[in-house]
Amino acid sequence: MTTWTHVTWYTARASGYNAFLLLTASVCLGLALSFKLASPRWPRFLTTELHRYVTLTAIGFSILHGLALWADPWEGFPLAALTV
């Protein structure tokens, strides 16, 4: 195994775990928005902005995860399989 294989393997795993956690947090924040949870110390617009930020960050990590899997010579996923 080469150094490049290690880099892509660790990048794919780390970005996959982060994307999973951020997507879970995004769903929880979305549920908090749908139940209209707000308090004087934490206004609703902060929940909305946090939800947007977490969702965009999760999308970025998901794209990084897919690119790392595509670049990993050991896994060998074709680009068509990753887009599905």
N, C-alpha and C positions, 0 to 999 in steps of 0.2 A: 504494500500500500504506500502510495506516495503522499507527500505533504498536502498536495492539492486535494486528494481524496479525504484526508482528515479535515481540512478546512471546510469543504462542502458538506461533509457529514455533520460536523458540529453546527454549522450555520443552518442547515436544513432542520435539524432537531430543535435547536434553540428558537428559531423563528417560528416553527410549528407550535411549540409549547406556548410561546408568547402570544401568537395569534389566537390560539384556543382560549387562553385566559382572558385576553382582551375582548374576544367575541362574547364570552360568557358575561363579562362585566357590562358590555354594551346591551345585551338582552336584559340584564337586571336593571340597568338605568332606563331602558325603554319601558319596562314594566312600571318602574317608579313614576315615569312621566304619564303613563296611561291611567294610573290610579290617582294622579294629581297630588302627589305627595309634596308638600312644601312646609316650611316653617319660617319664622321670622329670622332665624340665624342662617338658614340655607334657602334662599329664594329659588323659585322654579326656574328662572332663566339660567342659573348656574348649573342646574341639572341638565338642562337642554344643551348648553355649551359643552359640558363634560361628556355628554352622550355623543355629540358630534365628534369631538376630539378623539375619544376612545374608539369610535367606529372607524374613523379615517386611519388611525394608527394601526388598528387590526387589519384593515385592508392592505396597508403597506407591508405589514409582517407576513400576510398571506401571499402577497406577490413575491416577497423575498424568499419565502419558503418554496414556492413553485420554481423560482429561478435557480435556487440552490439544488433542488432535486434534478432539474434539467441539466445543470452543469456537472453533477456528480457522475463520474465515469463508472462507478461501482453499481449504482442503481440502474442507470440506463433508461430512464423514462423518456419517451418521445414527447415532443411539444404538443402533439394532438391529444395525447392521453392526459396531459396536465391541464389542458384547457377544458376538458370535459369535467 
